[in-house]
């Protein structure tokens, strides 16, 4: 069975007239009759009842008309989608991100891209920076949004977001924004810091905030998840540094003291494989912000 036979049948089933159907198909009538006969022979049943004055569909022909329409409509959809995929207008993008991205810049990026490219599907996965980097290496992600990564010159990269740190203390801590003066006031506290294994640069960045204050922190707990940190601080298990954006999404009984004047900043860098052939990725890259 050939695709052209299905198209010939579909037109004839609409026209119920061989000459008119042949004209619509830009073929001669004998060629149309021959293909319909071959199709009926292959199916082993008549699709049309013919006499000198009329052409009508048989019961099998009525069924075949319905099913053929679905097949031809699906093929047209596949054709149009294939073109969109090639042009990057239809497809999918696998995105990894650290937690704070979803309550800072990332929703705006996705909204803007969706408005211009509504047929591109995004798959989002909150992951640690280390896991994202491995996923980029293995081709499991198209793009990763990492926190303060070391330079990776073999990949495409772009700094997309920067924000100050806050000092995060339990709500009942005696030090607050009104009497905080310098980090060294907290040198005797237990600290909760990110794990060094997940991102050494980010770990050392937070460590250096204390070192600039003249002390090495006593690290009581390590975790890479911001909301876990907030709950630990809430329960009096230590104090920490977090990007200021966490203040707007926290329900924990904690207080934030902004540290806008220190040189250390929390940064998010987009990372992708330069050789990634996904055309939809190139569309997304047009919408991610660029920080100098």
DRENLO-859761 format. One record per residue (C-alpha): residue number from 0; chain; z, x, y. Coordinates in pm, 1 decimal, padded with zeros to 6 digits. Each point is the difference from the previous one (the first is absolute). Last residue first. Layout:
BEGIN
<nr: NUM; kette: A; pz: Z; px: X; py: Y>
...
# end
This chain:
BEGIN
<nr: 291; kette: A; pz: 03294.6; px: 02924.0; py: 04168.7>
<nr: 290; kette: A; pz: 00061.5; px: -00331.3; py: -00175.8>
<nr: 289; kette: A; pz: -00296.8; px: -00178.1; py: -00160.6>
<nr: 288; kette: A; pz: 00019.6; px: -00365.6; py: -00096.2>
<nr: 287; kette: A; pz: -00156.3; px: -00136.6; py: -00319.9>
<nr: 286; kette: A; pz: -00288.3; px: -00238.0; py: 00064.9>
<nr: 285; kette: A; pz: -00313.4; px: 00206.6; py: -00059.4>
<nr: 284; kette: A; pz: 00158.5; px: 00153.3; py: -00309.1>
<nr: 283; kette: A; pz: 00001.6; px: -00345.6; py: -00157.7>
<nr: 282; kette: A; pz: -00380.7; px: -00025.0; py: 00008.8>
<nr: 281; kette: A; pz: -00036.7; px: 00343.8; py: -00158.2>
<nr: 280; kette: A; pz: 00228.7; px: -00112.7; py: -00279.7>
<nr: 279; kette: A; pz: -00229.3; px: -00296.6; py: -00063.2>
<nr: 278; kette: A; pz: -00282.6; px: 00241.4; py: -00083.5>
<nr: 277; kette: A; pz: 00196.4; px: 00136.4; py: -00299.8>
<nr: 276; kette: A; pz: -00162.6; px: 00338.9; py: -00072.4>
<nr: 275; kette: A; pz: 00326.7; px: 00199.8; py: 00026.1>
<nr: 274; kette: A; pz: -00106.0; px: 00361.2; py: 00061.4>
<nr: 273; kette: A; pz: 00226.4; px: 00048.8; py: 00304.0>
<nr: 272; kette: A; pz: 00296.5; px: -00119.4; py: -00207.2>
<nr: 271; kette: A; pz: 00242.1; px: -00184.4; py: 00225.1>
<nr: 270; kette: A; pz: 00317.4; px: 00059.1; py: 00202.4>
<nr: 269; kette: A; pz: 00145.0; px: -00204.5; py: 00286.2>
<nr: 268; kette: A; pz: 00295.7; px: 00167.7; py: 00169.1>
<nr: 267; kette: A; pz: 00320.4; px: -00175.4; py: 00105.3>
<nr: 266; kette: A; pz: 00243.4; px: 00182.5; py: 00225.8>
<nr: 265; kette: A; pz: 00375.0; px: -00008.5; py: 00057.5>
<nr: 264; kette: A; pz: 00085.4; px: 00218.8; py: 00296.2>
<nr: 263; kette: A; pz: 00217.6; px: 00310.1; py: 00043.9>
<nr: 262; kette: A; pz: 00000.4; px: 00138.2; py: 00354.9>
<nr: 261; kette: A; pz: 00324.5; px: -00176.4; py: 00100.2>
<nr: 260; kette: A; pz: -00007.6; px: -00208.0; py: 00318.2>
<nr: 259; kette: A; pz: -00064.8; px: -00344.6; py: -00147.2>
<nr: 258; kette: A; pz: 00307.1; px: -00005.0; py: -00228.5>
<nr: 257; kette: A; pz: 00076.6; px: -00371.3; py: -00024.1>
<nr: 256; kette: A; pz: 00343.6; px: -00103.2; py: -00123.8>
<nr: 255; kette: A; pz: -00034.5; px: -00274.6; py: -00258.3>
<nr: 254; kette: A; pz: 00286.4; px: -00211.1; py: -00126.7>
<nr: 253; kette: A; pz: 00066.7; px: -00125.0; py: -00351.8>
<nr: 252; kette: A; pz: 00100.8; px: -00322.3; py: -00170.5>
<nr: 251; kette: A; pz: -00327.6; px: -00034.2; py: -00187.3>
<nr: 250; kette: A; pz: -00258.6; px: -00260.8; py: 00094.6>
<nr: 249; kette: A; pz: -00254.9; px: 00264.8; py: 00094.8>
<nr: 248; kette: A; pz: -00358.6; px: -00071.4; py: 00096.6>
<nr: 247; kette: A; pz: 00003.7; px: 00076.9; py: 00373.3>
<nr: 246; kette: A; pz: 00227.9; px: 00303.9; py: -00028.2>
<nr: 245; kette: A; pz: -00234.2; px: 00151.0; py: -00258.2>
<nr: 244; kette: A; pz: -00250.1; px: 00070.7; py: 00279.9>
<nr: 243; kette: A; pz: 00229.5; px: 00274.9; py: 00135.9>
<nr: 242; kette: A; pz: -00094.9; px: 00237.8; py: -00282.5>
<nr: 241; kette: A; pz: 00310.3; px: 00074.6; py: -00209.2>
<nr: 240; kette: A; pz: 00275.9; px: 00259.3; py: 00014.4>
<nr: 239; kette: A; pz: 00307.5; px: -00041.9; py: -00217.3>
<nr: 238; kette: A; pz: 00367.4; px: -00080.2; py: -00040.9>
<nr: 237; kette: A; pz: 00203.9; px: -00013.8; py: -00319.0>
<nr: 236; kette: A; pz: 00135.7; px: -00222.4; py: -00273.4>
<nr: 235; kette: A; pz: 00158.5; px: -00251.3; py: 00235.7>
<nr: 234; kette: A; pz: -00146.8; px: -00306.5; py: -00169.4>
<nr: 233; kette: A; pz: -00240.8; px: -00070.1; py: 00288.8>
<nr: 232; kette: A; pz: -00111.7; px: 00364.2; py: -00016.4>
<nr: 231; kette: A; pz: -00094.6; px: -00046.6; py: -00365.3>
<nr: 230; kette: A; pz: -00175.8; px: -00325.9; py: 00080.2>
<nr: 229; kette: A; pz: -00201.6; px: 00165.7; py: 00278.2>
<nr: 228; kette: A; pz: -00098.1; px: 00290.4; py: -00226.7>
<nr: 227; kette: A; pz: -00129.6; px: -00241.3; py: -00263.5>
<nr: 226; kette: A; pz: -00206.5; px: -00170.0; py: 00270.5>
<nr: 225; kette: A; pz: -00150.6; px: 00334.0; py: 00098.6>
<nr: 224; kette: A; pz: -00102.6; px: 00107.0; py: -00349.3>
<nr: 223; kette: A; pz: -00031.1; px: 00374.8; py: -00058.2>
<nr: 222; kette: A; pz: 00351.3; px: 00052.6; py: -00135.4>
<nr: 221; kette: A; pz: 00261.1; px: 00276.4; py: 00007.1>
<nr: 220; kette: A; pz: 00378.1; px: -00038.2; py: 00005.8>
<nr: 219; kette: A; pz: 00307.4; px: 00198.0; py: 00111.1>
<nr: 218; kette: A; pz: -00170.2; px: 00268.5; py: 00202.5>
<nr: 217; kette: A; pz: 00255.9; px: 00199.4; py: 00202.3>
<nr: 216; kette: A; pz: -00202.3; px: 00093.9; py: 00305.1>
<nr: 215; kette: A; pz: -00054.4; px: 00356.6; py: 00120.2>
<nr: 214; kette: A; pz: 00131.7; px: 00053.0; py: 00351.2>
<nr: 213; kette: A; pz: -00095.0; px: 00110.3; py: 00350.6>
<nr: 212; kette: A; pz: -00160.7; px: -00313.2; py: 00141.2>
<nr: 211; kette: A; pz: -00343.9; px: 00153.2; py: -00051.6>
<nr: 210; kette: A; pz: 00101.3; px: 00036.4; py: -00364.1>
<nr: 209; kette: A; pz: 00077.1; px: -00371.6; py: -00015.2>
<nr: 208; kette: A; pz: -00342.9; px: -00099.8; py: 00127.5>
<nr: 207; kette: A; pz: -00145.2; px: 00278.6; py: -00217.7>
<nr: 206; kette: A; pz: 00109.2; px: -00178.8; py: -00317.2>
<nr: 205; kette: A; pz: -00203.1; px: -00301.8; py: 00105.7>
<nr: 204; kette: A; pz: -00313.3; px: 00211.2; py: 00034.3>
<nr: 203; kette: A; pz: 00082.0; px: 00191.6; py: -00315.9>
<nr: 202; kette: A; pz: -00012.0; px: -00320.7; py: -00203.5>
<nr: 201; kette: A; pz: -00321.4; px: -00113.3; py: 00169.6>
<nr: 200; kette: A; pz: -00161.7; px: 00337.6; py: -00073.1>
<nr: 199; kette: A; pz: 00126.1; px: 00007.6; py: -00358.8>
<nr: 198; kette: A; pz: -00143.4; px: -00338.2; py: -00085.2>
<nr: 197; kette: A; pz: 00083.5; px: -00184.9; py: -00318.5>
<nr: 196; kette: A; pz: 00179.3; px: 00289.8; py: -00167.4>
<nr: 195; kette: A; pz: 00223.3; px: 00059.4; py: 00301.8>
<nr: 194; kette: A; pz: 00152.5; px: -00342.3; py: -00040.1>
<nr: 193; kette: A; pz: 00062.5; px: -00185.8; py: 00323.6>
<nr: 192; kette: A; pz: 00343.2; px: 00037.6; py: 00162.1>
<nr: 191; kette: A; pz: 00331.8; px: -00186.1; py: -00014.6>
<nr: 190; kette: A; pz: 00267.8; px: 00190.9; py: 00190.1>
<nr: 189; kette: A; pz: 00376.8; px: 00037.1; py: -00038.4>
<nr: 188; kette: A; pz: 00172.2; px: 00045.0; py: 00334.2>
<nr: 187; kette: A; pz: 00182.4; px: 00310.9; py: 00123.9>
<nr: 186; kette: A; pz: -00285.3; px: 00108.4; py: 00227.1>
<nr: 185; kette: A; pz: -00013.8; px: -00337.8; py: 00173.6>
<nr: 184; kette: A; pz: 00094.3; px: 00100.0; py: 00355.8>
<nr: 183; kette: A; pz: -00246.1; px: 00287.2; py: -00049.8>
<nr: 182; kette: A; pz: -00282.3; px: -00248.6; py: 00049.0>
<nr: 181; kette: A; pz: 00063.9; px: -00033.8; py: 00371.6>
<nr: 180; kette: A; pz: 00136.0; px: -00241.7; py: 00259.5>
<nr: 179; kette: A; pz: 00075.9; px: -00330.8; py: -00167.0>
<nr: 178; kette: A; pz: 00259.9; px: -00201.7; py: 00190.8>
<nr: 177; kette: A; pz: -00185.0; px: -00318.3; py: 00100.9>
<nr: 176; kette: A; pz: -00267.8; px: 00020.5; py: -00269.7>
<nr: 175; kette: A; pz: 00268.4; px: -00011.8; py: -00268.5>
<nr: 174; kette: A; pz: 00260.1; px: 00222.4; py: -00159.7>
<nr: 173; kette: A; pz: 00306.7; px: -00169.2; py: -00148.3>
<nr: 172; kette: A; pz: -00202.1; px: -00120.8; py: -00304.2>
<nr: 171; kette: A; pz: 00049.3; px: -00371.9; py: -00068.9>
<nr: 170; kette: A; pz: -00373.2; px: -00082.6; py: -00008.9>
<nr: 169; kette: A; pz: -00067.2; px: 00285.0; py: -00240.4>
<nr: 168; kette: A; pz: -00211.7; px: 00273.3; py: 00157.5>
<nr: 167; kette: A; pz: -00374.6; px: 00062.4; py: 00037.8>
<nr: 166; kette: A; pz: -00121.6; px: 00280.4; py: 00228.0>
<nr: 165; kette: A; pz: -00341.2; px: -00095.8; py: 00121.4>
<nr: 164; kette: A; pz: -00319.7; px: 00200.2; py: -00025.9>
<nr: 163; kette: A; pz: -00292.3; px: -00013.8; py: 00237.9>
<nr: 162; kette: A; pz: -00345.1; px: -00139.8; py: -00085.5>
<nr: 161; kette: A; pz: -00344.2; px: 00127.6; py: -00093.5>
<nr: 160; kette: A; pz: -00294.3; px: -00179.5; py: -00157.6>
<nr: 159; kette: A; pz: -00355.7; px: 00070.7; py: -00114.5>
<nr: 158; kette: A; pz: -00032.6; px: 00374.3; py: -00055.7>
<nr: 157; kette: A; pz: -00334.1; px: 00037.2; py: -00175.7>
<nr: 156; kette: A; pz: -00098.8; px: 00162.3; py: -00326.8>
<nr: 155; kette: A; pz: -00305.6; px: 00073.2; py: -00214.0>
<nr: 154; kette: A; pz: 00095.8; px: 00204.8; py: -00299.6>
<nr: 153; kette: A; pz: -00041.6; px: 00365.6; py: -00100.1>
<nr: 152; kette: A; pz: 00193.8; px: 00100.7; py: 00313.2>
<nr: 151; kette: A; pz: 00326.4; px: -00156.4; py: -00127.1>
<nr: 150; kette: A; pz: 00250.0; px: 00070.0; py: 00279.2>
<nr: 149; kette: A; pz: 00360.9; px: -00064.3; py: -00110.0>
<nr: 148; kette: A; pz: 00091.0; px: -00365.9; py: 00013.1>
<nr: 147; kette: A; pz: 00207.9; px: -00168.7; py: 00273.6>
<nr: 146; kette: A; pz: 00010.4; px: -00345.1; py: -00163.4>
<nr: 145; kette: A; pz: -00312.6; px: -00092.0; py: -00191.0>
<nr: 144; kette: A; pz: -00251.1; px: -00281.4; py: 00041.2>
<nr: 143; kette: A; pz: -00237.1; px: 00029.0; py: -00293.4>
<nr: 142; kette: A; pz: -00366.8; px: -00095.6; py: -00030.1>
<nr: 141; kette: A; pz: -00237.5; px: -00079.8; py: -00285.1>
<nr: 140; kette: A; pz: 00271.0; px: 00005.0; py: -00263.9>
<nr: 139; kette: A; pz: -00018.3; px: 00058.5; py: -00376.3>
<nr: 138; kette: A; pz: -00245.8; px: 00288.8; py: 00037.2>
<nr: 137; kette: A; pz: 00230.4; px: 00242.3; py: -00179.6>
<nr: 136; kette: A; pz: 00057.9; px: 00222.3; py: 00305.6>
<nr: 135; kette: A; pz: 00054.8; px: -00306.0; py: 00220.1>
<nr: 134; kette: A; pz: 00248.4; px: -00137.9; py: -00254.8>
<nr: 133; kette: A; pz: 00187.6; px: 00332.0; py: -00006.6>
<nr: 132; kette: A; pz: 00029.8; px: -00008.3; py: 00378.3>
<nr: 131; kette: A; pz: 00119.1; px: -00358.6; py: -00012.2>
<nr: 130; kette: A; pz: 00271.1; px: 00082.4; py: -00251.6>
<nr: 129; kette: A; pz: 00129.9; px: 00279.5; py: 00223.3>
<nr: 128; kette: A; pz: 00001.3; px: -00219.2; py: 00309.3>
<nr: 127; kette: A; pz: 00196.2; px: -00272.8; py: -00174.7>
<nr: 126; kette: A; pz: -00184.0; px: -00320.7; py: -00073.6>
<nr: 125; kette: A; pz: -00052.9; px: -00347.2; py: 00144.8>
<nr: 124; kette: A; pz: -00322.1; px: -00126.7; py: -00155.8>
<nr: 123; kette: A; pz: -00261.9; px: -00202.0; py: 00182.9>
<nr: 122; kette: A; pz: -00328.7; px: -00122.0; py: -00146.1>
<nr: 121; kette: A; pz: -00250.2; px: -00090.6; py: 00272.2>
<nr: 120; kette: A; pz: -00301.9; px: -00225.1; py: -00056.5>
<nr: 119; kette: A; pz: -00304.9; px: 00048.3; py: 00223.4>
<nr: 118; kette: A; pz: -00188.3; px: -00328.1; py: 00046.6>
<nr: 117; kette: A; pz: 00153.5; px: -00076.9; py: 00341.1>
<nr: 116; kette: A; pz: -00147.8; px: 00310.5; py: 00168.8>
<nr: 115; kette: A; pz: 00036.2; px: -00043.1; py: 00377.5>
<nr: 114; kette: A; pz: 00308.1; px: -00224.0; py: 00004.4>
<nr: 113; kette: A; pz: 00133.0; px: 00171.6; py: -00311.2>
<nr: 112; kette: A; pz: -00015.6; px: 00340.6; py: 00172.0>
<nr: 111; kette: A; pz: 00203.8; px: -00119.2; py: 00296.0>
<nr: 110; kette: A; pz: 00258.8; px: -00165.9; py: -00221.2>
<nr: 109; kette: A; pz: 00030.6; px: 00305.0; py: -00226.4>
<nr: 108; kette: A; pz: 00056.3; px: 00236.6; py: 00291.9>
<nr: 107; kette: A; pz: 00249.9; px: -00235.0; py: 00164.4>
<nr: 106; kette: A; pz: 00194.5; px: -00033.0; py: -00327.3>
<nr: 105; kette: A; pz: 00010.1; px: 00382.6; py: -00034.1>
<nr: 104; kette: A; pz: 00148.6; px: 00099.2; py: 00338.4>
<nr: 103; kette: A; pz: 00376.3; px: -00063.5; py: -00023.3>
<nr: 102; kette: A; pz: 00176.9; px: -00228.5; py: -00247.7>
<nr: 101; kette: A; pz: -00224.5; px: 00077.7; py: -00299.3>
<nr: 100; kette: A; pz: -00017.8; px: 00369.3; py: 00081.8>
<nr: 99; kette: A; pz: 00380.3; px: 00034.3; py: -00026.6>
<nr: 98; kette: A; pz: -00009.3; px: -00023.3; py: -00379.0>
<nr: 97; kette: A; pz: -00225.1; px: 00291.6; py: -00089.1>
<nr: 96; kette: A; pz: -00362.2; px: -00086.1; py: -00070.4>
<nr: 95; kette: A; pz: -00265.6; px: -00009.0; py: -00269.9>
<nr: 94; kette: A; pz: -00327.1; px: -00182.2; py: 00051.3>
<nr: 93; kette: A; pz: -00266.1; px: -00090.1; py: -00256.8>
<nr: 92; kette: A; pz: -00309.3; px: -00124.3; py: 00179.6>
<nr: 91; kette: A; pz: -00228.9; px: -00265.2; py: -00141.5>
<nr: 90; kette: A; pz: -00357.9; px: -00109.6; py: 00032.4>
<nr: 89; kette: A; pz: -00224.0; px: -00194.4; py: 00230.6>
<nr: 88; kette: A; pz: -00134.7; px: 00116.5; py: 00335.5>
<nr: 87; kette: A; pz: -00025.0; px: 00363.5; py: -00112.0>
<nr: 86; kette: A; pz: -00378.3; px: -00002.2; py: 00030.9>
<nr: 85; kette: A; pz: -00050.0; px: 00042.5; py: -00374.1>
<nr: 84; kette: A; pz: 00264.7; px: -00262.5; py: -00068.5>
<nr: 83; kette: A; pz: -00166.6; px: -00244.7; py: 00239.3>
<nr: 82; kette: A; pz: -00335.1; px: 00052.2; py: -00171.5>
<nr: 81; kette: A; pz: 00154.2; px: -00057.3; py: -00340.1>
<nr: 80; kette: A; pz: 00170.9; px: -00312.2; py: 00135.7>
<nr: 79; kette: A; pz: -00333.1; px: -00151.3; py: 00104.7>
<nr: 78; kette: A; pz: -00156.0; px: 00067.2; py: -00337.7>
<nr: 77; kette: A; pz: 00306.2; px: -00121.4; py: -00190.4>
<nr: 76; kette: A; pz: -00001.9; px: -00323.3; py: 00199.1>
<nr: 75; kette: A; pz: -00368.0; px: -00052.0; py: -00075.6>
<nr: 74; kette: A; pz: 00072.8; px: 00060.1; py: -00368.6>
<nr: 73; kette: A; pz: 00284.3; px: -00251.0; py: 00009.1>
<nr: 72; kette: A; pz: -00227.1; px: -00264.5; py: 00153.6>
<nr: 71; kette: A; pz: -00258.8; px: 00069.1; py: -00270.1>
<nr: 70; kette: A; pz: 00254.5; px: -00036.3; py: -00279.9>
<nr: 69; kette: A; pz: 00155.6; px: -00316.7; py: 00144.2>
<nr: 68; kette: A; pz: -00342.0; px: -00155.1; py: 00050.7>
<nr: 67; kette: A; pz: -00094.1; px: 00087.8; py: -00357.0>
<nr: 66; kette: A; pz: 00303.1; px: -00185.5; py: -00136.1>
<nr: 65; kette: A; pz: -00082.6; px: -00323.0; py: 00184.0>
<nr: 64; kette: A; pz: -00370.8; px: 00018.1; py: -00078.5>
<nr: 63; kette: A; pz: 00069.0; px: 00077.7; py: -00367.5>
<nr: 62; kette: A; pz: 00210.7; px: -00313.5; py: -00032.6>
<nr: 61; kette: A; pz: -00273.1; px: -00213.3; py: 00157.2>
<nr: 60; kette: A; pz: -00260.3; px: 00172.2; py: -00215.5>
<nr: 59; kette: A; pz: 00194.7; px: -00065.9; py: -00318.8>
<nr: 58; kette: A; pz: 00013.4; px: -00370.0; py: 00091.7>
<nr: 57; kette: A; pz: -00373.1; px: 00018.6; py: 00067.1>
<nr: 56; kette: A; pz: -00123.7; px: 00056.6; py: 00353.0>
<nr: 55; kette: A; pz: -00295.6; px: -00201.1; py: 00123.3>
<nr: 54; kette: A; pz: -00361.3; px: 00077.0; py: 00086.1>
<nr: 53; kette: A; pz: -00220.6; px: -00296.7; py: 00078.6>
<nr: 52; kette: A; pz: -00363.4; px: -00122.0; py: 00017.6>
<nr: 51; kette: A; pz: -00189.0; px: 00143.7; py: -00294.5>
<nr: 50; kette: A; pz: 00310.4; px: 00034.2; py: -00214.1>
<nr: 49; kette: A; pz: 00269.5; px: 00257.8; py: -00019.6>
<nr: 48; kette: A; pz: 00360.7; px: -00008.4; py: -00114.7>
<nr: 47; kette: A; pz: 00171.5; px: 00321.8; py: 00103.7>
<nr: 46; kette: A; pz: 00258.1; px: 00235.7; py: -00149.2>
<nr: 45; kette: A; pz: -00125.7; px: -00013.2; py: -00357.2>
<nr: 44; kette: A; pz: 00207.0; px: 00177.6; py: -00260.5>
<nr: 43; kette: A; pz: 00000.7; px: 00322.2; py: -00200.2>
<nr: 42; kette: A; pz: 00142.1; px: 00201.8; py: 00285.7>
<nr: 41; kette: A; pz: -00256.1; px: 00275.2; py: -00051.4>
<nr: 40; kette: A; pz: -00280.8; px: -00251.7; py: -00038.6>
<nr: 39; kette: A; pz: 00111.8; px: -00183.5; py: 00312.8>
<nr: 38; kette: A; pz: -00002.7; px: 00323.5; py: 00198.7>
<nr: 37; kette: A; pz: -00344.8; px: 00093.7; py: -00129.8>
<nr: 36; kette: A; pz: -00132.2; px: -00345.3; py: 00097.9>
<nr: 35; kette: A; pz: 00151.9; px: 00032.0; py: 00347.6>
<nr: 34; kette: A; pz: -00160.0; px: 00341.5; py: 00038.9>
<nr: 33; kette: A; pz: -00346.0; px: -00128.9; py: -00104.8>
<nr: 32; kette: A; pz: 00013.1; px: -00304.8; py: 00226.4>
<nr: 31; kette: A; pz: 00087.6; px: 00218.5; py: 00299.6>
<nr: 30; kette: A; pz: -00287.3; px: 00237.3; py: -00072.4>
<nr: 29; kette: A; pz: -00238.3; px: -00296.5; py: -00041.2>
<nr: 28; kette: A; pz: 00110.5; px: -00133.7; py: 00345.1>
<nr: 27; kette: A; pz: -00087.0; px: 00314.5; py: 00195.8>
<nr: 26; kette: A; pz: 00281.6; px: 00191.4; py: 00166.5>
<nr: 25; kette: A; pz: 00144.4; px: -00004.3; py: 00350.8>
<nr: 24; kette: A; pz: 00334.2; px: -00142.8; py: -00124.2>
<nr: 23; kette: A; pz: -00007.1; px: -00292.3; py: 00242.0>
<nr: 22; kette: A; pz: -00364.9; px: -00058.4; py: -00084.5>
<nr: 21; kette: A; pz: 00075.4; px: 00006.0; py: -00373.3>
<nr: 20; kette: A; pz: 00274.8; px: -00257.7; py: 00048.0>
<nr: 19; kette: A; pz: -00232.9; px: -00226.7; py: 00193.4>
<nr: 18; kette: A; pz: -00266.8; px: 00023.2; py: -00271.6>
<nr: 17; kette: A; pz: 00244.7; px: -00047.2; py: -00287.5>
<nr: 16; kette: A; pz: 00181.5; px: -00303.2; py: 00141.6>
<nr: 15; kette: A; pz: 00361.1; px: -00081.5; py: -00080.0>
<nr: 14; kette: A; pz: 00078.9; px: 00172.4; py: 00331.2>
<nr: 13; kette: A; pz: 00364.8; px: 00090.4; py: -00062.7>
<nr: 12; kette: A; pz: -00029.2; px: 00068.2; py: -00373.0>
<nr: 11; kette: A; pz: -00321.0; px: 00192.0; py: 00072.3>
<nr: 10; kette: A; pz: 00185.9; px: 00225.5; py: 00242.7>
<nr: 9; kette: A; pz: 00284.2; px: 00064.2; py: -00246.2>
<nr: 8; kette: A; pz: -00239.6; px: 00059.6; py: -00293.4>
<nr: 7; kette: A; pz: -00194.2; px: 00261.8; py: 00192.8>
<nr: 6; kette: A; pz: 00323.1; px: 00171.7; py: 00104.9>
<nr: 5; kette: A; pz: 00129.4; px: -00000.1; py: -00356.4>
<nr: 4; kette: A; pz: -00333.6; px: 00133.6; py: -00124.5>
<nr: 3; kette: A; pz: 00014.7; px: 00272.9; py: 00265.7>
<nr: 2; kette: A; pz: 00334.0; px: 00114.9; py: -00140.4>
<nr: 1; kette: A; pz: -00151.9; px: 00056.8; py: -00339.7>
<nr: 0; kette: A; pz: 00103.1; px: -00142.6; py: -00335.6>
# end
